[in-house]
Amino acid sequence: MTVPSFPTTPNTCGVMGLLQSGTAFSTSLLGNIGSIISSLGIAASSLLSLPGQVEGILLSDVETLASNLTSIATGAITSFLSHVTGQITNLINNLSLAVGQASAQAGLLNSGCGLPSLGSSLSAPCGNMANLFGSIMGLGATLMSSITTALGSATGVITGLIGGGITDISAALSSLSGFVGQIAGFATDVTNMIASEVAGLAAALTDMLSFGAASALFNLIGNPCANQVLSAVGTPSLLGFLNG
């Protein structure tokens, strides 16, 4: 007896090996995010160790800036690390879902309608990929680079304050506040990107569950056994579409 086999190529084993070892997809962005989280924490701690000449209202400013850096590290950037990890871990399933959504949308548009989440248009065959996977397609790396640049400037000011190279503390803290504000702005962009991708993938899943159910019904209505059940419980509108 010959066991039926799935169609494969000599490269199938190679791809399987990469998937099993976790080396199929690049994870360099994860290391970059982790480094930024650590650097933000170090910057916050360094601020709180400033010399004793920072007193009164200036001390309050320092504590606020340190708190903001810590919140960004433990909030938006840590969430981004988790999100990117999930995107890479679930890439095959999510990518298959996104491709299915695009294919379903193209077919439905040819029939004069469209998926609920995408409406009645399809800007480009791959137009929705950046909306669903921008975090791992370059946008995430760009935002991390922007944060790294602003954080480097902030660290320079902190180092100058600690080392005594900067004597106008008030002006330095004002400059530092600007850099922290930039970091916070980029962190907001990160949070919005995460929310957009999560919502987009959830909508794609809803679309495909609905599309899959509709496709199944068209197959089932042709089965004499299933037809008996559908004819008994299906509304006239449903049966009209299925039998049309």
GUFIDREN-429539 format. One record per residue (C-alpha): residue number from 1; x, y, z. Coordinates in steps of 0.25 Angstrom, whole numbers, plus 2048, in hexadecimal, padded with zeros to 3 digits. Each point is the difference from the previous one (the first is absolute). Layout:
<nodes>
<node NUM, <X, Y, Z>>
...
</nodes>
This chain:
<nodes>
<node 1, <800, 800, 800>>
<node 2, <805, 80E, 7FC>>
<node 3, <7FE, 80B, 80A>>
<node 4, <7FB, 80C, 7F9>>
<node 5, <80A, 80C, 801>>
<node 6, <7FE, 80F, 800>>
<node 7, <807, 807, 7F5>>
<node 8, <80D, 805, 804>>
<node 9, <80E, 805, 7FB>>
<node 10, <80E, 7FE, 805>>
<node 11, <7FF, 80E, 807>>
<node 12, <7F4, 7FC, 808>>
<node 13, <809, 7F9, 80B>>
<node 14, <809, 80D, 800>>
<node 15, <7F4, 809, 803>>
<node 16, <7FB, 7F6, 80A>>
<node 17, <80D, 800, 807>>
<node 18, <800, 810, 800>>
<node 19, <7F2, 800, 806>>
<node 20, <803, 7F6, 80B>>
<node 21, <80D, 807, 804>>
<node 22, <7FA, 80E, 800>>
<node 23, <809, 805, 7F6>>
<node 24, <7F6, 802, 7F4>>
<node 25, <7FD, 80F, 803>>
<node 26, <809, 80B, 804>>
<node 27, <7FF, 804, 80F>>
<node 28, <80A, 80B, 800>>
<node 29, <7F5, 80A, 803>>
<node 30, <7FD, 7F9, 80D>>
<node 31, <80E, 802, 804>>
<node 32, <800, 80F, 7FC>>
<node 33, <7F3, 802, 808>>
<node 34, <806, 7F9, 80D>>
<node 35, <80C, 809, 7FF>>
<node 36, <7F7, 80D, 7FF>>
<node 37, <7F8, 7FB, 80D>>
<node 38, <80D, 7FE, 807>>
<node 39, <806, 80E, 7FC>>
<node 40, <7F3, 807, 804>>
<node 41, <801, 7FA, 80E>>
<node 42, <80F, 804, 801>>
<node 43, <7FD, 80E, 7FC>>
<node 44, <7F5, 801, 80A>>
<node 45, <809, 7FB, 80B>>
<node 46, <80B, 809, 7FC>>
<node 47, <7F6, 80C, 801>>
<node 48, <7FD, 7FC, 80E>>
<node 49, <80E, 800, 804>>
<node 50, <803, 80E, 7FC>>
<node 51, <809, 808, 809>>
<node 52, <7FA, 807, 80C>>
<node 53, <7FF, 80E, 7FA>>
<node 54, <7F3, 7FC, 7F9>>
<node 55, <7F7, 804, 80A>>
<node 56, <7F1, 806, 802>>
<node 57, <7F8, 801, 7F3>>
<node 58, <80C, 7FB, 7F8>>
<node 59, <800, 7F3, 808>>
<node 60, <7F1, 7FE, 7FD>>
<node 61, <803, 802, 7F1>>
<node 62, <80B, 7F5, 801>>
<node 63, <7F7, 7F7, 807>>
<node 64, <7F5, 802, 7F6>>
<node 65, <809, 7FE, 7F4>>
<node 66, <806, 7F3, 806>>
<node 67, <7F2, 7FB, 803>>
<node 68, <7FC, 803, 7F1>>
<node 69, <80C, 7F8, 7FB>>
<node 70, <7FC, 7F4, 809>>
<node 71, <7F2, 801, 7FC>>
<node 72, <804, 7FF, 7F1>>
<node 73, <809, 7F5, 802>>
<node 74, <7F6, 7F7, 808>>
<node 75, <7F4, 805, 7F8>>
<node 76, <801, 802, 7F1>>
<node 77, <80D, 7FA, 7FD>>
<node 78, <7FE, 7F4, 809>>
<node 79, <7F3, 7FE, 7F9>>
<node 80, <806, 801, 7F2>>
<node 81, <80A, 7F5, 804>>
<node 82, <7F5, 7F7, 803>>
<node 83, <7F8, 804, 7F4>>
<node 84, <80C, 7FE, 7F6>>
<node 85, <803, 7F3, 807>>
<node 86, <7F2, 7FC, 7FD>>
<node 87, <800, 804, 7F2>>
<node 88, <80C, 7F8, 7FD>>
<node 89, <7FB, 7F4, 808>>
<node 90, <7F3, 800, 7F9>>
<node 91, <805, 805, 7F3>>
<node 92, <7FC, 7F4, 7F7>>
<node 93, <7F1, 800, 806>>
<node 94, <7FF, 80F, 7FF>>
<node 95, <806, 801, 7F2>>
<node 96, <7F7, 7F5, 7FB>>
<node 97, <7F4, 807, 806>>
<node 98, <804, 80D, 7F9>>
<node 99, <802, 7FA, 7F3>>
<node 100, <7F3, 7F9, 801>>
<node 101, <7F9, 80D, 803>>
<node 102, <806, 807, 7F4>>
<node 103, <7FC, 7F4, 7F7>>
<node 104, <7F2, 800, 806>>
<node 105, <7FF, 80F, 7FE>>
<node 106, <804, 7FF, 7F1>>
<node 107, <7F6, 7F6, 7FD>>
<node 108, <7F5, 807, 807>>
<node 109, <803, 80D, 7F9>>
<node 110, <7FF, 7F9, 7F3>>
<node 111, <7F2, 7FC, 805>>
<node 112, <7FC, 80E, 803>>
<node 113, <802, 800, 810>>
<node 114, <80B, 7FF, 80A>>
<node 115, <805, 7FC, 80D>>
<node 116, <7FA, 808, 80C>>
<node 117, <80D, 805, 805>>
<node 118, <806, 804, 7F3>>
<node 119, <7F3, 805, 7F9>>
<node 120, <7FF, 801, 7F1>>
<node 121, <80E, 803, 7FC>>
<node 122, <80E, 7F9, 7FF>>
<node 123, <80B, 80B, 7FF>>
<node 124, <80A, 7F6, 7FB>>
<node 125, <802, 7F1, 800>>
<node 126, <809, 801, 80C>>
<node 127, <7FB, 80D, 805>>
<node 128, <7FC, 7FB, 80E>>
<node 129, <80D, 7F9, 803>>
<node 130, <807, 80C, 806>>
<node 131, <7F4, 803, 809>>
<node 132, <800, 7F2, 806>>
<node 133, <80F, 7FE, 800>>
<node 134, <807, 80D, 800>>
<node 135, <806, 7FE, 80E>>
<node 136, <809, 7F5, 7FA>>
<node 137, <801, 805, 7F1>>
<node 138, <808, 80C, 804>>
<node 139, <7F7, 80A, 807>>
<node 140, <803, 7FA, 80D>>
<node 141, <80F, 801, 7FE>>
<node 142, <7FF, 80F, 7FB>>
<node 143, <7F9, 804, 80D>>
<node 144, <80A, 7F8, 809>>
<node 145, <80B, 808, 7F8>>
<node 146, <7F9, 80D, 803>>
<node 147, <7FF, 7FD, 80F>>
<node 148, <80E, 7FC, 800>>
<node 149, <805, 80D, 7FA>>
<node 150, <7F7, 808, 80A>>
<node 151, <805, 7F8, 80C>>
<node 152, <80E, 801, 7FC>>
<node 153, <7FE, 810, 800>>
<node 154, <7FA, 7FF, 80E>>
<node 155, <80B, 7F7, 805>>
<node 156, <80A, 80A, 7FB>>
<node 157, <7F9, 80B, 809>>
<node 158, <7FF, 7F6, 80C>>
<node 159, <80F, 7FD, 7FF>>
<node 160, <804, 80F, 7FF>>
<node 161, <7F7, 803, 80C>>
<node 162, <806, 7F4, 808>>
<node 163, <80F, 803, 7FC>>
<node 164, <7FE, 80F, 803>>
<node 165, <803, 804, 7F1>>
<node 166, <7F2, 807, 800>>
<node 167, <7FE, 80B, 80A>>
<node 168, <7F3, 806, 7FC>>
<node 169, <7F8, 7F5, 806>>
<node 170, <7F2, 807, 7FD>>
<node 171, <804, 802, 7F1>>
<node 172, <805, 7F1, 800>>
<node 173, <7F3, 7FB, 806>>
<node 174, <7F8, 808, 7F6>>
<node 175, <808, 7FA, 7F4>>
<node 176, <7FF, 7F2, 807>>
<node 177, <7F1, 802, 801>>
<node 178, <7FF, 802, 7F1>>
<node 179, <807, 7F3, 7FD>>
<node 180, <7F8, 7F8, 809>>
<node 181, <7F3, 807, 7FA>>
<node 182, <806, 7FA, 7F2>>
<node 183, <801, 7F2, 806>>
<node 184, <7F2, 801, 806>>
<node 185, <7FB, 804, 7F2>>
<node 186, <807, 7F5, 7F9>>
<node 187, <7FA, 7F6, 80B>>
<node 188, <7F2, 805, 7FD>>
<node 189, <803, 7FD, 7F1>>
<node 190, <804, 7F2, 805>>
<node 191, <7F3, 7FE, 808>>
<node 192, <7F7, 805, 7F5>>
<node 193, <807, 7F6, 7F6>>
<node 194, <7FE, 7F4, 80A>>
<node 195, <7F1, 804, 801>>
<node 196, <7FF, 801, 7F1>>
<node 197, <806, 7F3, 7FD>>
<node 198, <7F9, 7F8, 80B>>
<node 199, <7F2, 806, 7FB>>
<node 200, <804, 7FD, 7F2>>
<node 201, <803, 7F2, 802>>
<node 202, <7F3, 7FE, 809>>
<node 203, <7F8, 806, 7F4>>
<node 204, <807, 7F7, 7F6>>
<node 205, <7FC, 7F4, 809>>
<node 206, <7F2, 804, 801>>
<node 207, <7FF, 802, 7F1>>
<node 208, <806, 7F3, 7FD>>
<node 209, <7F7, 7F8, 80A>>
<node 210, <7F4, 807, 7F9>>
<node 211, <806, 7FD, 7F2>>
<node 212, <803, 7F2, 804>>
<node 213, <7F2, 7FD, 806>>
<node 214, <7F9, 806, 7F3>>
<node 215, <809, 7F7, 7F7>>
<node 216, <7FD, 7F4, 809>>
<node 217, <7F1, 803, 7FF>>
<node 218, <801, 800, 7F0>>
<node 219, <806, 7F2, 801>>
<node 220, <7F6, 7FB, 80A>>
<node 221, <7F4, 804, 7F8>>
<node 222, <804, 7F7, 7F5>>
<node 223, <800, 7F4, 80A>>
<node 224, <7F2, 7FA, 800>>
<node 225, <802, 7FC, 80F>>
<node 226, <805, 80E, 804>>
<node 227, <7F5, 806, 7F7>>
<node 228, <7F5, 7FB, 809>>
<node 229, <805, 807, 80C>>
<node 230, <803, 80D, 7F9>>
<node 231, <7F3, 800, 7F9>>
<node 232, <7F9, 7FE, 80E>>
<node 233, <808, 80B, 807>>
<node 234, <805, 80A, 7F6>>
<node 235, <7F9, 80D, 7FE>>
<node 236, <7FA, 802, 7F2>>
<node 237, <80B, 80B, 7FE>>
<node 238, <80B, 7F6, 803>>
<node 239, <7FA, 7F5, 7F7>>
<node 240, <7FD, 80A, 7F5>>
<node 241, <80F, 803, 7FF>>
<node 242, <804, 7F1, 802>>
<node 243, <7F7, 7FB, 7F5>>
<node 244, <801, 80C, 7F7>>
</nodes>
